[in-house]
Amino acid sequence: MGYDFVILGGTGIQGRIAARDLLENGHSVLLCGRNKARVAHLLKKFKRTGFAEADLRDIGHTAKVIRKSGAKTVLNCAEGDWNLNALKACAHAGVNSLDLGSEILMTKQQLAMHRTLQKKGIIHITGCGSVPGVGNVMLRYAAEKLDTLHTIEVGFAWNSNIKKFVVPFSMQSIIEEFTDPALNVENGRFTRTMPMKSIKFSHDDFVGEQERFFVRHPETYTFYSYYKNKGLKNVRFYAEFPPHSFNVISMLIELGLGSKEPITVDGVKVRPVDVVTEVLKNIPMPPHYRETEDLWVDIAGMRGKLKKTIKMRCIVPTLPGWEDAGCNIDTGMTVSVMAQMVHNGSISERGSFAPEGVVPPGPFFRELRKRQMIVLENGKVIN
């Protein structure tokens, strides 16, 4: 059979969320990944599904799998390290593609393919999850109300009702955010700060008091690229983790379990970060576990001669029937929503973009509301 969508990294948590959202909205999906057992429940429950193995190290084979599927749009939910390979495979296959975001260097390489993709008549959107993703579209919405922009601060904060460690999202991405230098824009120039040297306490109205710190995120690059012509000078990205999560992650890093340097175990070379990532995938959600996440963007600028600050928030709950996903719905569902907007023509411009460059806020926010994600502007619900 032919499929509407292909999901690379389809057996991971975000791939499974995106697949279920697409399937429940009447679409057909080919799931690609390494562990078919993780999606057996989806393959059994939904008739319009299939499974194929695709190794993103092999661009040619991945492109062949995509072409064979008949799909015109691919969602890449694999680790960010593979986003450029996935984009190249999709370009070879001549199909539209979306991913969950890359580090800044790879984001630059993806956006640099804009003219190539334009000529092919296809679209790529990088950073289509929560942040990046929802935050980018909230910025686009707010920026349209201002004549000039000066400072943008963006980030995420979350907490849970049961104070027990559960993997928040990709462990490899989390460890990189804790350990890689954060690139922010200060007075029009990129600066580097080590995350653990920027910690300060912050109070979030929706999740409480937590430790906030700078982390490496592509928004500092894409926000500045899209809006520097409107006077933008400063862009800062923050992460906030509740203590019961922050402390465990910090301990794993201190013990060397976040290292990417291979070690030899019984004659086999392995990276500690890969072992930890695989082991933690098996941690179950505690019974009655619930999360709340606050995705936020604060924009300071001018409208006419008046200084204005617009505070955007997207509040994400754990949904009934989606308890095993926690707040990860704001990533897997969001890339599904954007992919459906490409599929139905709501997003039609061709080339390579970040969401703030191409996703229309109104229709996007309405789809978030259908999934119980509430968007607020200065405290007022707008979706």
C-alpha positions in Angstrom: 0.0 0.0 0.0 1.0 3.6 -0.4 1.4 5.8 2.7 0.6 9.4 3.5 3.6 9.8 5.8 6.9 8.1 6.7 8.3 8.5 10.2 12.1 8.0 10.6 13.0 7.2 14.2 9.4 5.9 14.4 10.1 3.5 17.2 11.3 6.2 19.7 8.9 8.0 22.0 8.4 11.1 19.7 8.0 8.9 16.7 5.3 6.8 18.4 3.5 9.9 19.6 3.6 11.5 16.1 2.5 8.2 14.5 -0.5 7.8 16.8 -1.6 11.4 16.3 -1.4 11.0 12.5 -3.3 7.7 12.6 -6.0 9.0 14.9 -6.5 11.8 12.3 -7.1 9.3 9.6 -3.7 9.1 7.9 -1.6 6.1 6.9 1.9 5.9 8.3 5.1 3.9 7.5 7.2 3.6 10.7 10.9 3.2 10.3 13.3 2.3 13.1 15.4 -0.4 14.7 13.0 -2.0 17.2 9.8 -3.2 15.6 8.6 -4.5 19.0 8.2 -0.9 20.3 5.5 -0.2 17.7 3.8 -3.6 17.7 0.8 -2.1 19.4 0.4 0.6 16.7 0.8 -1.9 13.9 -1.8 -4.2 15.5 -4.3 -1.5 16.4 -4.2 0.6 13.1 -4.6 -1.1 9.8 -3.1 1.7 7.8 0.4 1.2 9.2 3.6 -0.6 8.1 7.2 -1.0 9.3 10.5 -0.8 7.5 14.1 -0.7 8.6 16.0 2.4 7.6 19.6 3.2 8.7 20.2 7.0 8.5 23.9 6.3 8.1 22.9 5.0 4.6 21.4 8.0 2.8 20.8 6.1 -0.4 19.0 3.2 1.2 16.9 5.6 3.3 15.9 7.5 0.2 14.9 4.2 -1.5 12.7 3.2 1.5 11.0 6.6 1.3 10.4 6.4 -2.5 9.0 2.9 -2.1 6.5 4.2 0.5 4.8 6.5 -1.9 4.6 9.2 0.8 5.2 12.8 0.0 6.0 14.0 3.5 8.6 12.5 6.0 8.7 13.2 9.8 12.2 12.7 11.1 12.0 11.9 14.8 15.5 10.3 15.2 18.2 11.9 17.3 19.3 15.3 16.0 22.8 14.0 15.0 21.0 12.4 12.0 18.9 15.3 10.8 21.2 16.4 8.0 21.4 12.8 6.7 17.6 12.5 6.9 17.2 15.8 5.0 19.6 14.7 2.3 17.7 11.4 1.9 14.4 13.2 1.6 15.9 15.6 -1.0 17.1 12.6 -3.0 13.6 11.1 -2.8 12.0 14.4 -3.7 9.7 14.6 -0.7 8.9 17.2 2.0 10.4 16.7 5.4 10.3 17.9 9.0 12.5 17.3 12.0 12.6 18.1 15.7 15.7 20.3 15.5 19.5 20.2 15.4 22.4 21.9 17.1 23.2 25.3 15.5 25.9 24.2 13.0 23.7 21.5 11.5 20.7 23.9 11.5 22.8 26.3 9.4 23.6 23.5 7.0 20.0 22.6 6.7 18.8 26.2 6.1 21.7 26.6 3.6 19.8 24.0 1.4 17.0 26.5 0.8 17.6 27.2 -2.9 18.2 23.6 -3.7 14.9 22.5 -2.1 13.1 25.4 -3.8 14.3 24.2 -7.2 13.1 20.7 -6.3 9.7 22.1 -5.3 9.8 20.6 -1.8 9.8 22.0 1.7 11.9 21.2 4.8 11.1 22.6 8.3 13.6 22.0 11.1 12.7 22.3 14.7 9.1 21.2 14.7 8.6 20.1 18.3 8.0 22.0 21.5 11.0 24.3 21.7 12.1 24.6 19.0 8.7 24.4 17.4 5.8 25.9 19.4 8.0 28.6 20.7 9.0 29.7 17.2 5.4 30.0 16.1 4.5 32.0 19.2 7.4 34.3 18.4 6.1 34.8 14.8 2.6 35.6 16.2 4.0 38.2 18.7 6.6 39.7 16.2 3.8 40.6 13.8 2.4 43.0 16.5 5.7 44.9 17.0 7.5 47.3 14.7 10.9 46.5 16.2 12.3 43.8 18.5 15.1 44.2 21.0 15.3 41.2 23.3 13.8 37.7 23.1 14.0 35.2 26.0 12.7 31.7 25.4 12.7 28.4 27.3 10.8 25.6 28.9 9.9 24.6 32.4 8.1 21.5 33.6 7.2 19.6 36.8 5.4 16.4 37.8 3.0 15.5 40.6 5.2 12.5 41.6 8.7 13.5 42.5 10.4 10.5 40.8 12.8 10.5 37.9 11.3 9.8 34.5 13.2 10.4 31.3 11.9 13.9 30.2 12.8 13.5 26.5 15.9 12.3 24.6 18.6 11.5 27.2 21.4 12.2 24.7 19.9 15.7 23.9 19.4 16.4 27.7 23.0 15.5 28.5 24.2 17.7 25.6 22.1 20.6 26.9 23.7 20.2 30.4 27.3 20.0 29.1 27.7 21.8 25.8 28.4 25.6 25.8 25.2 27.6 25.4 25.3 30.1 22.5 23.2 33.2 23.2 23.1 36.6 21.4 24.2 39.6 23.4 24.1 43.0 21.8 24.2 41.4 18.3 27.1 39.0 19.0 27.1 35.3 19.9 28.5 34.5 23.3 29.4 31.2 24.9 28.4 30.2 28.5 28.7 26.8 30.2 25.2 25.8 31.4 26.1 24.9 34.9 27.8 28.3 35.4 24.6 30.1 34.6 22.2 28.6 37.2 19.8 30.8 39.0 16.5 30.2 40.7 13.3 31.2 39.0 9.6 31.1 39.7 7.3 29.9 37.0 3.6 30.6 37.6 2.6 27.2 36.2 5.2 24.7 37.6 6.7 26.5 40.6 10.2 27.4 41.6 13.1 25.8 39.8 16.7 26.2 38.7 17.0 28.0 35.4 20.1 27.9 33.2 21.3 28.7 29.7 21.4 25.7 27.3 22.5 25.2 23.7 19.4 25.5 21.4 18.9 26.4 17.7 16.4 29.2 18.5 19.2 31.6 19.4 20.4 31.3 15.8 17.1 31.1 13.9 15.4 33.9 15.9 18.3 36.2 15.3 18.5 35.2 11.6 14.8 35.9 11.0 14.5 39.0 13.1 17.8 40.9 13.2 16.5 43.2 10.5 13.8 44.3 12.9 16.4 45.5 15.3 16.9 42.4 17.4 19.9 42.6 19.7 19.6 39.8 22.4 18.4 36.2 22.3 18.7 33.9 25.3 17.5 30.3 25.8 16.8 28.8 29.2 16.0 25.3 30.5 14.3 24.5 33.8 14.1 21.0 35.4 12.5 20.2 38.7 15.0 19.1 41.4 14.1 15.4 41.3 15.1 15.4 37.6 17.9 17.9 37.6 19.7 16.0 40.4 19.6 12.6 38.7 20.8 14.0 35.4 23.6 15.9 37.1 24.7 12.7 38.9 24.8 10.7 35.7 27.0 13.3 34.1 29.3 13.5 37.2 29.7 9.7 37.1 30.8 9.8 33.4 27.7 8.1 32.1 27.0 10.9 29.7 30.3 10.6 27.9 30.5 10.0 24.2 34.1 8.6 24.5 34.0 4.9 23.7 35.0 2.4 26.4 35.6 -1.3 26.0 33.3 -3.8 27.8 34.1 -7.5 27.2 35.9 -6.7 24.0 33.1 -4.5 22.7 33.4 -0.7 22.3 30.4 1.3 23.6 29.7 4.9 24.4 28.4 5.4 28.0 25.8 7.9 26.7 24.3 5.2 24.4 24.2 2.6 27.1 22.4 5.1 29.5 20.0 6.1 26.8 19.0 2.5 26.1 18.8 1.5 29.7 16.6 4.5 30.7 14.2 3.8 27.8 12.9 0.9 30.0 12.0 3.0 33.0 8.2 2.9 33.3 5.9 5.8 34.3 4.8 5.5 37.9 1.1 4.9 38.3 -1.0 8.2 38.3 2.1 10.1 37.1 1.2 13.5 35.6 3.3 16.3 34.1 2.8 20.0 33.3 5.0 21.9 31.0 5.3 25.7 30.3 6.8 26.6 26.9 7.5 30.3 27.0 8.7 33.2 24.9 9.1 36.8 26.2 9.5 39.4 23.5 10.5 43.1 24.2 10.3 45.7 21.5 8.6 48.8 20.2 5.2 49.5 18.7 5.4 53.0 17.3 7.1 55.1 20.1 5.9 52.8 22.9 7.9 50.0 24.6 6.0 46.8 24.6 6.6 43.4 26.1 4.6 40.3 24.9 4.7 37.2 27.1 3.7 34.1 25.2 2.9 30.8 27.0 1.9 27.4 25.9 0.7 25.2 28.8 0.9 21.4 28.2 -0.8 18.8 30.4 -0.6 15.0 30.5 -3.6 13.9 28.5 -6.0 11.1 29.4 -5.0 8.1 27.4 -1.5 9.5 26.7 -0.2 9.0 30.3 2.9 7.1 29.1 3.9 10.1 27.0 3.8 12.8 29.7 4.4 16.2 28.3 6.2 14.8 25.3 3.0 15.2 23.5 4.1 18.8 22.8 6.9 17.5 20.6 5.4 14.4 18.9 2.0 15.9 18.4 3.5 19.2 17.2 5.6 17.7 14.4 2.5 15.7 13.4 0.4 18.9 13.2 3.0 20.8 11.1 3.3 17.7 8.8 -0.4 17.6 8.3 -0.3 21.4 7.5 2.2 20.6 4.8 0.2 17.7 3.6 -3.1 19.7 3.3 -1.4 22.8 1.8 -1.8 25.1 4.8 2.0 25.4 4.5 2.9 25.7 0.8 6.1 27.8 0.5 9.0 25.8 -0.8 12.5 25.7 0.6 14.2 25.2 3.9 12.9 27.0 7.0 12.6 27.1 10.8 8.9 27.3 11.9 8.9 31.1 12.5 9.6 31.5 8.8 6.7 29.6 7.4 4.1 28.2 9.9 0.9 30.3 10.1 0.1 30.9 13.8 -3.7 30.9 13.7 -4.4 27.4 12.2 -1.4 26.0 14.2 -2.7 27.3 17.5 -6.2 25.9 16.8 -4.7 22.5 16.3 -2.8 22.7 19.6 -6.1 23.6 21.3 -7.7 20.4 19.9 -4.9 18.6 21.8 -5.5 20.5 25.0 -2.4 22.7 24.7 -3.4 26.2 25.7 -1.7 29.3 24.2 -1.7 32.5 26.1 -0.7 36.1 25.2 0.0 38.2 28.3 -2.1 35.8 30.4 -5.1 35.7 28.0 -6.0 32.5 26.2 -5.8 33.1 22.4 -6.7 29.6 21.0 
